[in-house]
Amino acid sequence: RGELFSRQDVMAALPADFPLPDDASLRDAGPGARLPYRIEWRTDARTRDVAGLMRTRLDDGSWTIVQSAPADNDPATVELRSARSGSGEPMIAELRIAPSGGGTLLLLEFSPLPASLVPRYEEWLESIGLVVHDVDPAVAERR
């Protein structure tokens, strides 16, 4: 999956108005597991502070939080789902904010809406196992 979207592809797809903590440093970017694009950043700031900042910035009017909850398996981790529909291209973003070695890891997965606008979208779907080929049993038996 790493070859599907390069770091440059993903960073170019990130909306310019997506907010981040000022000191966040890029760690990785590529295809996502739930949405087509994935980016990881790290900051030395405390997770609680980062979560508060991101809740504010992702609900500023250009972005709207549609879901906010602690992670099911880790109450110290916060998961936010935010959407952008007013200005610019419609977008959905899922952000996981988790403690990481005395700082905070931000894991973003995002997609323009409709997701079919993503170049190579069908290939991404296949890479995560969401496209079924040869549904006809007669075809599958011949293989």
Backbone torsions as a table, in degrees:
resi	resn	phi	psi	omega
1	ARG	NA	-24.5	-176.2
2	GLY	-59.7	-27.0	-178.6
3	GLU	-83.4	-13.9	-175.1
4	LEU	-62.9	-50.3	176.5
5	PHE	-127.0	122.6	178.0
6	SER	-75.4	165.8	176.0
7	ARG	-56.8	-41.7	178.8
8	GLN	-62.7	-42.8	178.4
9	ASP	-58.4	-47.3	-176.2
10	VAL	-67.3	-45.2	-179.2
11	MET	-65.0	-34.3	177.9
12	ALA	-68.9	-29.0	-179.8
13	ALA	-80.2	-18.8	-179.4
14	LEU	-67.1	125.9	178.7
15	PRO	-60.5	139.0	-178.9
16	ALA	-60.7	-25.1	-178.3
17	ASP	-92.3	10.0	177.3
18	PHE	-72.1	123.5	-174.7
19	PRO	-81.6	148.1	175.2
20	LEU	-142.0	157.6	169.7
21	PRO	-60.2	145.0	-175.1
22	ASP	-58.1	-33.7	-175.3
23	ASP	-100.4	15.9	-179.7
24	ALA	-69.8	133.8	177.9
25	SER	-113.3	137.6	-178.8
26	LEU	-68.0	130.8	177.4
27	ARG	-109.8	-38.7	-175.5
28	ASP	-163.8	158.1	175.7
29	ALA	-155.8	145.2	179.9
30	GLY	174.2	-158.6	178.8
31	PRO	-71.8	147.9	178.9
32	GLY	-92.4	172.0	177.7
33	ALA	-95.2	-30.0	-178.6
34	ARG	-112.3	-31.9	175.7
35	LEU	-128.1	158.3	-171.0
36	PRO	-57.2	-40.8	-174.1
37	TYR	-108.1	144.3	179.5
38	ARG	-135.3	135.8	174.2
39	ILE	-136.4	139.8	175.9
40	GLU	-120.3	133.5	173.6
41	TRP	-125.9	162.0	173.8
42	ARG	-133.5	145.5	175.0
43	THR	-138.2	154.7	177.8
44	ASP	-81.9	-7.1	-178.6
45	ALA	-68.4	156.3	179.1
46	ARG	-68.2	143.8	-177.5
47	THR	-56.9	-43.9	-179.8
48	ARG	-59.5	-41.5	179.4
49	ASP	-68.1	-42.7	179.2
50	VAL	-63.7	-43.2	179.6
51	ALA	-61.1	-43.0	178.3
52	GLY	-63.0	-44.2	178.8
53	LEU	-61.5	-45.4	-177.6
54	MET	-69.8	-34.5	175.1
55	ARG	-60.0	-41.8	179.7
56	THR	-68.2	-48.5	-175.4
57	ARG	-70.5	-30.7	-179.9
58	LEU	-89.1	11.8	176.6
59	ASP	-137.0	38.0	-172.1
60	ASP	-92.8	3.0	-178.3
61	GLY	111.3	-42.3	174.5
62	SER	-81.8	-31.2	172.1
63	TRP	-114.2	148.7	179.0
64	THR	-132.8	126.3	176.2
65	ILE	-74.1	126.8	178.7
66	VAL	-107.6	-12.6	176.8
67	GLN	-159.3	138.1	177.4
68	SER	-145.9	125.8	-177.7
69	ALA	-161.1	154.9	169.6
70	PRO	-68.7	152.8	178.0
71	ALA	-64.8	145.5	-178.1
72	ASP	-57.6	-40.5	-174.2
73	ASN	-99.6	0.8	-177.8
74	ASP	-155.2	100.1	-177.1
75	PRO	-64.6	-15.5	177.4
76	ALA	-80.4	-11.7	-179.5
77	THR	-99.0	135.4	-179.6
78	VAL	-110.8	137.7	176.3
79	GLU	-119.3	127.0	179.6
80	LEU	-120.5	138.5	171.0
81	ARG	-117.6	128.1	-177.2
82	SER	-133.9	151.8	-180.0
83	ALA	-130.5	149.6	175.3
84	ARG	-121.6	123.9	180.0
85	SER	-135.2	-22.3	-174.5
86	GLY	-74.2	-60.6	-177.3
87	SER	-110.9	135.1	178.5
88	GLY	80.6	-171.0	-177.6
89	GLU	-68.1	133.7	175.4
90	PRO	-58.5	140.7	-172.1
91	MET	-149.9	147.9	170.4
92	ILE	-120.2	139.5	-178.7
93	ALA	-135.7	134.2	173.0
94	GLU	-116.8	122.7	-175.2
95	LEU	-121.1	126.9	176.2
96	ARG	-109.2	125.7	-177.1
97	ILE	-117.7	114.1	-170.8
98	ALA	-134.4	147.5	173.7
99	PRO	-60.9	143.9	-179.5
100	SER	-155.2	103.7	174.2
101	GLY	50.1	50.8	179.5
102	GLY	81.6	3.0	177.6
103	GLY	-137.5	-146.9	-176.3
104	THR	-139.3	137.9	174.1
105	LEU	-103.6	131.7	174.9
106	LEU	-112.1	119.4	178.7
107	LEU	-114.1	114.2	-178.4
108	LEU	-109.8	131.7	166.1
109	GLU	-120.8	136.9	-174.9
110	PHE	-150.5	163.9	179.5
111	SER	-157.2	142.7	167.5
112	PRO	-69.2	160.8	177.1
113	LEU	-118.4	130.5	-2.8
114	PRO	-71.2	153.2	-176.9
115	ALA	-62.8	-19.8	179.0
116	SER	-64.1	-11.0	174.6
117	LEU	-72.3	-14.9	179.7
118	VAL	-71.2	123.6	175.5
119	PRO	-58.4	137.5	178.9
120	ARG	65.9	27.9	-178.3
121	TYR	-57.1	-43.6	-179.3
122	GLU	-62.5	-37.5	177.1
123	GLU	-65.1	-38.8	177.4
124	TRP	-63.6	-44.4	178.0
125	LEU	-56.8	-45.3	178.5
126	GLU	-61.6	-39.4	-176.8
127	SER	-64.9	-24.9	177.6
128	ILE	-103.4	8.8	173.9
129	GLY	79.4	25.4	-178.2
130	LEU	-98.7	-1.5	178.2
131	VAL	-114.1	126.9	179.6
132	VAL	-105.8	127.9	177.7
133	HIS	-103.5	156.8	175.0
134	ASP	53.8	58.8	-179.4
135	VAL	-70.4	-28.4	-179.5
136	ASP	-65.0	118.4	-178.2
137	PRO	-56.3	-33.8	-180.0
138	ALA	-63.3	-38.0	178.7
139	VAL	-70.3	-43.0	-178.5
140	ALA	-64.4	-36.6	-179.6
141	GLU	-66.7	-30.2	-178.4
142	ARG	-73.2	-17.6	-176.9
143	ARG	-77.5	NA	NA
